[in-house]
Each structure stands twice: as C-alpha cells, then as structure tokens.
Amino acid sequence: MSGIGVIKEENCSGCLRCALACSFFNSLEREFNLSQSKIKIERKNGQNSFKVSLQEDCTGCDICQDYCHYGVLG
C-alpha cells in the first residue's frame, strides 16, 4: 500500500517520469518498462488531462513521488 495520500491529477503533464522511475527501481532487471510500473498514467478523452492511478500491488516505496516534478503525488 502506498504512502501517497493525495493525487492531484490536474497537475499531471503526462511526462511519465513517475511511471518510468517506478518500473526501473522496482524491477530486478533495473530496466525502464512501463508495463512493470505500479503507477499508471492515462490520457483522458484525447485531451491534455490525465488519469493517475496506483495499482493494487503498489509497494508504497514512493519512488514515483520523488520523480514527479509537478506535485501530482503527495
């Protein structure tokens, strides 16, 4: 379970830095692989707004929060 209490989707730029960091630091292979990320970023209705969600198997390491420069995760 994550220590992230608030997700401010309105701040998300869709850059995927959080998801890439998650996939890298939480895989044994230490590879960037978005399919292995525990945080998912999805574009809403073709607009420049994004849905941010944590998967049930998120470990709560908060790496994603460390790499988000837009204050989405907190």
C-alpha positions as a Markdown table, in Angstrom:
| # | Residue | x | y | z |
|---|---|---|---|---|
| 1 | Met | 0.0 | 0.0 | 0.0 |
| 2 | Ser | 1.3 | 3.4 | -0.9 |
| 3 | Gly | 2.1 | 6.3 | 1.4 |
| 4 | Ile | 0.7 | 8.7 | -1.2 |
| 5 | Gly | -2.3 | 10.4 | 0.3 |
| 6 | Val | -3.4 | 12.8 | -2.4 |
| 7 | Ile | -3.2 | 12.6 | -6.2 |
| 8 | Lys | -3.6 | 16.0 | -7.9 |
| 9 | Glu | -4.4 | 14.8 | -11.4 |
| 10 | Glu | -4.9 | 18.4 | -12.5 |
| 11 | Asn | -1.1 | 19.0 | -12.2 |
| 12 | Cys | -0.2 | 16.0 | -14.3 |
| 13 | Ser | 1.7 | 16.8 | -17.6 |
| 14 | Gly | 1.7 | 13.1 | -18.8 |
| 15 | Cys | 5.5 | 13.0 | -18.8 |
| 16 | Leu | 5.6 | 9.5 | -17.3 |
| 17 | Arg | 8.7 | 10.2 | -15.2 |
| 18 | Cys | 6.9 | 8.7 | -12.2 |
| 19 | Ala | 6.0 | 5.5 | -14.0 |
| 20 | Leu | 9.4 | 5.1 | -15.6 |
| 21 | Ala | 11.1 | 5.5 | -12.2 |
| 22 | Cys | 8.7 | 3.0 | -10.7 |
| 23 | Ser | 9.4 | 0.5 | -13.4 |
| 24 | Phe | 13.2 | 0.9 | -13.0 |
| 25 | Phe | 13.6 | 0.9 | -9.3 |
| 26 | Asn | 11.0 | -1.9 | -8.6 |
| 27 | Ser | 12.3 | -4.4 | -11.1 |
| 28 | Leu | 15.0 | -7.0 | -10.6 |
| 29 | Glu | 16.3 | -6.2 | -14.1 |
| 30 | Arg | 16.7 | -2.5 | -13.5 |
| 31 | Glu | 15.1 | -1.7 | -16.8 |
| 32 | Phe | 12.6 | 1.0 | -17.9 |
| 33 | Asn | 9.5 | -0.9 | -18.7 |
| 34 | Leu | 6.1 | 0.8 | -18.4 |
| 35 | Ser | 4.3 | -2.5 | -18.3 |
| 36 | Gln | 6.1 | -3.2 | -14.9 |
| 37 | Ser | 5.1 | 0.2 | -13.4 |
| 38 | Lys | 2.7 | 0.2 | -10.4 |
| 39 | Ile | 1.5 | 3.7 | -11.3 |
| 40 | Lys | -0.5 | 4.2 | -14.5 |
| 41 | Ile | -0.9 | 7.4 | -16.4 |
| 42 | Glu | -3.8 | 7.5 | -19.0 |
| 43 | Arg | -4.9 | 10.4 | -21.2 |
| 44 | Lys | -8.5 | 11.4 | -20.6 |
| 45 | Asn | -10.7 | 11.6 | -23.7 |
| 46 | Gly | -7.8 | 12.6 | -26.0 |
| 47 | Gln | -7.3 | 15.8 | -24.0 |
| 48 | Asn | -4.2 | 17.1 | -22.2 |
| 49 | Ser | -5.5 | 15.9 | -18.9 |
| 50 | Phe | -4.6 | 12.6 | -17.3 |
| 51 | Lys | -5.9 | 9.9 | -15.0 |
| 52 | Val | -3.3 | 8.8 | -12.4 |
| 53 | Ser | -3.9 | 5.6 | -10.6 |
| 54 | Leu | -1.9 | 3.3 | -8.4 |
| 55 | Gln | -2.1 | -0.5 | -8.9 |
| 56 | Glu | -3.2 | -2.7 | -6.0 |
| 57 | Asp | 0.3 | -4.3 | -5.9 |
| 58 | Cys | 2.0 | -0.9 | -5.3 |
| 59 | Thr | 4.6 | -1.4 | -2.6 |
| 60 | Gly | 4.4 | 2.1 | -1.2 |
| 61 | Cys | 8.0 | 2.9 | -1.8 |
| 62 | Asp | 7.0 | 6.4 | -3.0 |
| 63 | Ile | 9.8 | 6.5 | -5.7 |
| 64 | Cys | 7.1 | 7.9 | -8.1 |
| 65 | Gln | 6.6 | 10.9 | -5.8 |
| 66 | Asp | 10.4 | 11.6 | -5.7 |
| 67 | Tyr | 10.5 | 11.8 | -9.5 |
| 68 | Cys | 7.3 | 13.9 | -10.1 |
| 69 | His | 8.3 | 17.5 | -10.6 |
| 70 | Tyr | 4.7 | 18.7 | -10.9 |
| 71 | Gly | 3.4 | 18.0 | -7.4 |
| 72 | Val | 0.9 | 15.4 | -8.6 |
| 73 | Leu | 1.7 | 12.8 | -5.9 |
| 74 | Gly | 1.7 | 13.7 | -2.3 |
